[in-house]
Amino acid sequence: MKFKKLTMLVVILLLVFMTACSSSKDNNAATNKNTSTAPGPDKVEEKYKITGATYIFGNPPPSGGRGQQMLNEKFNVDYFAEKIPSENFVEKITAMVAGGNMPDQISFRAANIELFNRWAKQQAFLPLNEYIQEFDYLKEIPDELWLPFTVGGKIYGIPTWSPVESQSFIVRKDWLDHLGLPVPTSYEELKQVAIAFTKNDPDGNSKNDTYGLAIGQDINPSYAMGPYWQNDTWYHKDADGNFIPGMISEGRKELIQFFADLYKEKALTSDFAVVNWADTNNEFYSSKAGVFLIAVRGMSQDYMDALQKIDPSAEFVVLEPFEATDGSKGLTAGPGYSRFLALNAKLADDPDKVRKMLEIHGFSRQYYPTSTTTSANEDFDWYYGNEGVGYKLDENNVRVPLTEPGSGTEPFLYFIDSTAWVGAEDDAEFPLAYTNSKLREATQQLVDINKSYKLYYPPSVGIISAAETESGAELNTYLINEQTKMITGNRSIDEWDAMVQEYLKRGGSKIIEEYNTVIKERGYTEHIWK
């Protein structure tokens, strides 16, 4: 009897020991396993290490700053996106990818689309198709904006918002009023205004110190008052029905003739062929030229402040698009993106980590109109480092930073992409980016003009041509040089067709062929205006 009891006791103890070991193994397995980003009460969320690389203008925030600590705590991650000076960006990420050290994510500049396409074809990036329907912020992206990042039917890149609103040109209205001139509505009227600004003392100071259009090297800005004249819209077709680059179109020829007429009258920047962009700006903002570029964002308030110190009475009017020879009248839509994000293909085996990365990415793209910019909005207050620490709000409820980027105080400095996505129904509130009242007024004029006209959507957005990659820059330089000669009178505009034929012979015909192959595949046959 005692022997039976002893045997039973040993069996019970053995079972208890085996159960404990099994439980311990299960717990260890659960700890090491990638668990859901939304764990149940009995699960422990995985703390992912997330790496990234992007470009930056200026100095990056310090590693380990307050903002980075806040980001890691909020999302339970070890997150670091290296901010590489823009001039070194391509070289460094190329070395990363070639050396097998590509980070989890790379945020590219729009200008890096050719590099992106090359690597996408080499399957360096993660296809994102299956994740788009899981995230509302990805579902908001219009179909046409996925096209530049689609290779072989797979989507490899996520575009960052950029306005589709078009730029235009700003004119000194006080000069128009002084001379009794109307706001120009055609190139002929603009030519007469530019000549009058050059010869008729529009500022009334009795000096010969003003002129018409500020323009610099590379014939920039283009002064295209609609897609018909623009150099990069692929608006025109050749005799065979193929879309052609704007640089060799009839619209561009009209524009070069316009510039040549003004050059003879000394009504545009006389040494434009060698004037850099900063100095071109200075021609207008030092109150010498009376016409220049304006965009819905990215304008320099410092420049406008300087102009108003020179001439406090300065007033401005923004030009509406001109009616083209073919009867069209409207603006050209911007590409809709300024940068884009791609994820490492190696993440294919870790979908939960991908979802965590997309969760963080989506958070950083939230848009906060001024009606929501308050410390009571927890996401806004956290993102910008807390009111009184990272920012304050001015009388217009616009956020004013309290620290320099080098302090690393605000979390937004550490996300790989901190550009808000402004939806189709949202008001981007472009004028509120400035405190200068004149710049705000001019920006609002441009916004209203964009709302009043349809936008033309070029068929060429996102197309990569192997021929263009090989010789496009050289050919563009050739066209710029020859067209500059035509403006200055060193080559006759009557030789336009000869210039075009030379462009085609040097490789331009192959570029046109490759572009039109993709355009036809997209089903684009007629101009799209929205």
Solvent accessible surface area in square Angstrom, and as a share of the most:
residue,aa,sasa,rsa
1,M,166,0.74
2,K,175,0.74
3,F,158,0.66
4,K,143,0.60
5,K,128,0.54
6,L,107,0.53
7,T,64,0.37
8,M,126,0.56
9,L,93,0.46
10,V,84,0.48
11,V,75,0.43
12,I,90,0.46
13,L,110,0.55
14,L,98,0.49
15,L,104,0.52
16,V,93,0.54
17,F,130,0.54
18,M,111,0.49
19,T,91,0.53
20,A,59,0.46
21,C,51,0.30
22,S,59,0.38
23,S,54,0.35
24,S,55,0.35
25,K,144,0.61
26,D,94,0.49
27,N,95,0.49
28,N,89,0.46
29,A,62,0.48
30,A,57,0.44
31,T,94,0.55
32,N,123,0.63
33,K,135,0.57
34,N,56,0.29
35,T,14,0.08
36,S,47,0.31
37,T,41,0.24
38,A,83,0.65
39,P,47,0.29
40,G,34,0.33
41,P,144,0.91
42,D,138,0.71
43,K,119,0.50
44,V,114,0.66
45,E,41,0.18
46,E,46,0.20
47,K,125,0.53
48,Y,9,0.04
49,K,132,0.56
50,I,1,0.00
51,T,44,0.25
52,G,5,0.05
53,A,0,0.00
54,T,1,0.01
55,Y,21,0.08
56,I,34,0.17
57,F,135,0.56
58,G,57,0.55
59,N,125,0.64
60,P,57,0.36
61,P,16,0.10
62,P,56,0.35
63,S,90,0.58
64,G,38,0.37
65,G,10,0.10
66,R,86,0.31
67,G,0,0.00
68,Q,16,0.07
69,Q,102,0.45
70,M,30,0.13
71,L,0,0.00
72,N,31,0.16
73,E,137,0.61
74,K,90,0.38
75,F,13,0.06
76,N,55,0.28
77,V,1,0.00
78,D,67,0.35
79,Y,5,0.02
80,F,84,0.35
81,A,7,0.05
82,E,48,0.22
83,K,29,0.12
84,I,3,0.01
85,P,50,0.32
86,S,20,0.13
87,E,141,0.63
88,N,68,0.35
89,F,1,0.00
90,V,69,0.40
91,E,132,0.59
92,K,83,0.35
93,I,0,0.00
94,T,50,0.29
95,A,66,0.51
96,M,32,0.14
97,V,32,0.18
98,A,89,0.69
99,G,51,0.49
100,G,52,0.50
101,N,108,0.56
102,M,27,0.12
103,P,14,0.09
104,D,20,0.10
105,Q,4,0.02
106,I,0,0.00
107,S,1,0.01
108,F,0,0.00
109,R,83,0.30
110,A,35,0.27
111,A,85,0.66
112,N,14,0.07
113,I,25,0.13
114,E,50,0.22
115,L,15,0.07
116,F,0,0.00
117,N,15,0.08
118,R,107,0.39
119,W,12,0.04
120,A,2,0.01
121,K,142,0.60
122,Q,120,0.53
123,Q,129,0.57
124,A,22,0.17
125,F,2,0.01
126,L,8,0.04
127,P,46,0.29
128,L,1,0.01
129,N,66,0.34
130,E,124,0.56
131,Y,6,0.02
132,I,17,0.09
133,Q,132,0.59
134,E,86,0.38
135,F,34,0.14
136,D,101,0.52
137,Y,31,0.12
138,L,1,0.01
139,K,97,0.41
140,E,105,0.47
141,I,6,0.03
142,P,54,0.34
143,D,117,0.61
144,E,71,0.32
145,L,18,0.09
146,W,20,0.07
147,L,80,0.40
148,P,2,0.02
149,F,0,0.00
150,T,47,0.27
151,V,23,0.13
152,G,82,0.79
153,G,56,0.54
154,K,95,0.40
155,I,20,0.10
156,Y,12,0.05
157,G,0,0.00
158,I,1,0.00
159,P,0,0.00
160,T,1,0.01
161,W,33,0.12
162,S,15,0.10
163,P,15,0.09
164,V,50,0.29
165,E,54,0.24
166,S,14,0.09
167,Q,80,0.35
168,S,2,0.02
169,F,2,0.01
170,I,3,0.01
171,V,0,0.00
172,R,0,0.00
173,K,74,0.32
174,D,27,0.14
175,W,2,0.01
176,L,2,0.01
177,D,88,0.46
178,H,109,0.49
179,L,44,0.22
180,G,63,0.61
181,L,52,0.26
182,P,97,0.61
183,V,53,0.30
184,P,3,0.02
185,T,89,0.52
186,S,39,0.25
187,Y,33,0.13
188,E,99,0.44
189,E,69,0.31
190,L,0,0.00
191,K,38,0.16
192,Q,92,0.41
193,V,5,0.03
194,A,0,0.00
195,I,34,0.17
196,A,10,0.08
197,F,0,0.00
198,T,17,0.10
199,K,123,0.52
200,N,82,0.42
201,D,40,0.21
202,P,2,0.01
203,D,48,0.25
204,G,41,0.39
205,N,60,0.31
206,S,105,0.68
207,K,131,0.56
208,N,143,0.73
209,D,62,0.32
210,T,9,0.05
211,Y,28,0.11
212,G,0,0.00
213,L,0,0.00
214,A,0,0.00
215,I,1,0.00
216,G,1,0.01
217,Q,77,0.34
218,D,91,0.47
219,I,5,0.02
220,N,63,0.32
221,P,2,0.01
222,S,17,0.11
223,Y,0,0.00
224,A,15,0.11
225,M,4,0.02
226,G,7,0.06
227,P,3,0.02
228,Y,17,0.07
229,W,8,0.03
230,Q,42,0.19
231,N,52,0.26
232,D,84,0.43
233,T,0,0.00
234,W,17,0.06
235,Y,9,0.03
236,H,27,0.12
237,K,86,0.36
238,D,52,0.27
239,A,113,0.88
240,D,121,0.63
241,G,40,0.38
242,N,34,0.17
243,F,7,0.03
244,I,18,0.09
245,P,13,0.08
246,G,0,0.00
247,M,10,0.05
248,I,13,0.07
249,S,1,0.01
250,E,97,0.44
251,G,0,0.00
252,R,3,0.01
253,K,58,0.25
254,E,71,0.32
255,L,1,0.00
256,I,0,0.00
257,Q,73,0.33
258,F,12,0.05
259,F,0,0.00
260,A,5,0.04
261,D,36,0.19
262,L,0,0.00
263,Y,65,0.25
264,K,156,0.66
265,E,57,0.26
266,K,150,0.64
267,A,0,0.00
268,L,4,0.02
269,T,5,0.03
270,S,79,0.51
271,D,78,0.41
272,F,2,0.01
273,A,48,0.38
274,V,117,0.68
275,V,15,0.09
276,N,71,0.36
277,W,104,0.36
278,A,57,0.44
279,D,74,0.38
280,T,0,0.00
281,N,13,0.07
282,N,71,0.37
283,E,31,0.14
284,F,1,0.00
285,Y,9,0.03
286,S,28,0.18
287,S,14,0.09
288,K,85,0.36
289,A,0,0.00
290,G,0,0.00
291,V,0,0.00
292,F,3,0.01
293,L,25,0.12
294,I,0,0.00
295,A,25,0.20
296,V,5,0.03
297,R,95,0.35
298,G,77,0.74
299,M,33,0.15
300,S,39,0.25
301,Q,52,0.23
302,D,112,0.58
303,Y,76,0.29
304,M,1,0.00
305,D,51,0.27
306,A,46,0.36
307,L,0,0.00
308,Q,39,0.18
309,K,171,0.72
310,I,101,0.51
311,D,26,0.13
312,P,105,0.66
313,S,75,0.48
314,A,0,0.00
315,E,68,0.31
316,F,15,0.06
317,V,21,0.12
318,V,6,0.03
319,L,0,0.00
320,E,87,0.39
321,P,3,0.02
322,F,3,0.01
323,E,116,0.52
324,A,9,0.07
325,T,105,0.61
326,D,80,0.42
327,G,45,0.43
328,S,22,0.14
329,K,97,0.41
330,G,1,0.01
331,L,6,0.03
332,T,12,0.07
333,A,6,0.05
334,G,20,0.19
335,P,69,0.43
336,G,1,0.01
337,Y,13,0.05
338,S,41,0.26
339,R,37,0.14
340,F,0,0.00
341,L,2,0.01
342,A,0,0.00
343,L,0,0.00
344,N,12,0.06
345,A,29,0.23
346,K,155,0.66
347,L,10,0.05
348,A,63,0.49
349,D,135,0.70
350,D,28,0.15
351,P,55,0.35
352,D,33,0.17
353,K,27,0.11
354,V,0,0.00
355,R,69,0.25
356,K,7,0.03
357,M,4,0.02
358,L,1,0.00
359,E,67,0.30
360,I,1,0.01
361,H,7,0.03
362,G,14,0.13
363,F,27,0.11
364,S,2,0.01
365,R,5,0.02
366,Q,62,0.28
367,Y,50,0.19
368,Y,30,0.12
369,P,38,0.24
370,T,28,0.16
371,S,98,0.63
372,T,48,0.28
373,T,9,0.05
374,T,51,0.30
375,S,50,0.32
376,A,87,0.67
377,N,39,0.20
378,E,143,0.64
379,D,48,0.25
380,F,3,0.01
381,D,21,0.11
382,W,37,0.13
383,Y,5,0.02
384,Y,32,0.12
385,G,0,0.00
386,N,41,0.21
387,E,81,0.36
388,G,56,0.54
389,V,73,0.42
390,G,0,0.00
391,Y,0,0.00
392,K,102,0.43
393,L,42,0.21
394,D,32,0.16
395,E,155,0.70
396,N,61,0.31
397,N,51,0.26
398,V,32,0.19
399,R,65,0.24
400,V,49,0.28
401,P,75,0.47
402,L,78,0.39
403,T,40,0.23
404,E,131,0.59
405,P,70,0.44
406,G,48,0.46
407,S,56,0.36
408,G,0,0.00
409,T,16,0.09
410,E,5,0.02
411,P,0,0.00
412,F,41,0.17
413,L,24,0.12
414,Y,10,0.04
415,F,3,0.01
416,I,5,0.03
417,D,2,0.01
418,S,47,0.30
419,T,33,0.19
420,A,28,0.22
421,W,23,0.08
422,V,16,0.09
423,G,15,0.15
424,A,108,0.84
425,E,169,0.76
426,D,68,0.35
427,D,92,0.47
428,A,23,0.18
429,E,39,0.17
430,F,18,0.07
431,P,16,0.10
432,L,47,0.24
433,A,74,0.57
434,Y,12,0.05
435,T,97,0.56
436,N,16,0.08
437,S,67,0.43
438,K,38,0.16
439,L,1,0.01
440,R,47,0.17
441,E,92,0.41
442,A,1,0.01
443,T,0,0.00
444,Q,74,0.33
445,Q,58,0.26
446,L,0,0.00
447,V,13,0.08
448,D,66,0.34
449,I,14,0.07
450,N,10,0.05
451,K,151,0.64
452,S,84,0.54
453,Y,48,0.18
454,K,128,0.54
455,L,17,0.08
456,Y,0,0.00
457,Y,47,0.18
458,P,19,0.12
459,P,2,0.01
460,S,14,0.09
461,V,44,0.25
462,G,19,0.18
463,I,12,0.06
464,I,54,0.27
465,S,3,0.02
466,A,77,0.60
467,A,13,0.10
468,E,65,0.29
469,T,76,0.44
470,E,151,0.68
471,S,23,0.15
472,G,12,0.11
473,A,85,0.66
474,E,114,0.51
475,L,3,0.01
476,N,71,0.37
477,T,75,0.43
478,Y,25,0.09
479,L,3,0.02
480,I,18,0.09
481,N,75,0.38
482,E,18,0.08
483,Q,0,0.00
484,T,21,0.12
485,K,84,0.36
486,M,4,0.02
487,I,3,0.02
488,T,36,0.21
489,G,61,0.59
490,N,115,0.59
491,R,48,0.17
492,S,53,0.34
493,I,21,0.11
494,D,134,0.69
495,E,74,0.33
496,W,3,0.01
497,D,94,0.49
498,A,55,0.43
499,M,0,0.00
500,V,20,0.11
501,Q,111,0.49
502,E,47,0.21
503,Y,10,0.04
504,L,44,0.22
505,K,158,0.67
506,R,113,0.41
507,G,19,0.19
508,G,0,0.00
509,S,61,0.39
510,K,96,0.41
511,I,6,0.03
512,I,12,0.06
513,E,97,0.43
514,E,39,0.18
515,Y,16,0.06
516,N,6,0.03
517,T,70,0.41
518,V,43,0.25
519,I,1,0.01
520,K,131,0.56
521,E,133,0.60
522,R,74,0.27
523,G,56,0.54
524,Y,22,0.09
525,T,88,0.51
526,E,121,0.54
527,H,64,0.29
528,I,72,0.36
529,W,69,0.24
530,K,124,0.52
